Amino acid sequence: MRLKRSSILTKIVLVVLVVYALVMLIHIGERTSDAKALLEDLRRQNAALAADVDGMQYAIDNKDDPAVIEDIIRDKGYVYPGEEIFSAEH
């Protein structure tokens, strides 16, 4: 009779361990998915920042070029006298 009780107890412990392992695997899978999404977002941000750096480096390298100077000034919202700005934004 004692052997039968320990066998049932062993089966219960094994089932609990298997369920726990499955829950942990699901949790790890969700965390991995979240980490992949974060990594992709960081890669996009990195690419955008790299493009900004390239643009700034171009402006620095060509700081004496009148067209570059004009572009920088226009980006700040300045216009020639009598000139009007039209925007497609609403």
HUVEN-V470155 format. One record per residue. OMEGA is omega in whole degrees, -180 to 180 (* if undefined). D_CENTER is the distance of its C-alpha to the mean C-alpha in Angstrom with 2 decimals. Layout:
OMEGA	D_CENTER
OMEGA	D_CENTER
//
This chain:
-179	60.28
179	58.19
-179	56.55
179	55.45
-180	53.79
178	51.82
178	50.75
179	49.44
178	47.68
179	46.08
179	44.83
179	43.38
179	41.58
179	40.21
179	38.98
179	37.27
179	35.59
179	34.46
178	33.03
-180	31.24
179	29.82
179	28.60
179	26.94
177	25.19
178	24.06
180	22.60
179	20.81
177	19.43
178	18.34
180	16.41
178	14.72
178	13.95
178	12.45
-180	10.23
178	9.26
179	8.70
178	6.41
179	4.30
180	5.21
177	4.75
178	1.57
177	3.30
178	5.97
178	6.16
179	6.41
179	8.71
179	10.62
179	11.24
178	12.46
177	14.50
177	16.08
179	16.97
179	18.51
179	20.41
178	21.77
179	22.85
177	24.45
180	26.29
179	27.57
-178	28.76
-176	30.40
-175	32.12
180	32.94
-180	36.58
-178	35.99
180	37.20
178	34.79
179	31.75
179	33.30
179	33.95
-180	30.38
-179	29.11
179	31.80
177	31.14
179	27.41
175	28.74
179	30.84
179	34.20
174	36.69
177	40.16
180	43.08
-179	43.88
178	40.58
179	38.61
175	34.91
-178	34.02
177	30.57
180	29.29
-179	27.14
*	28.89
//
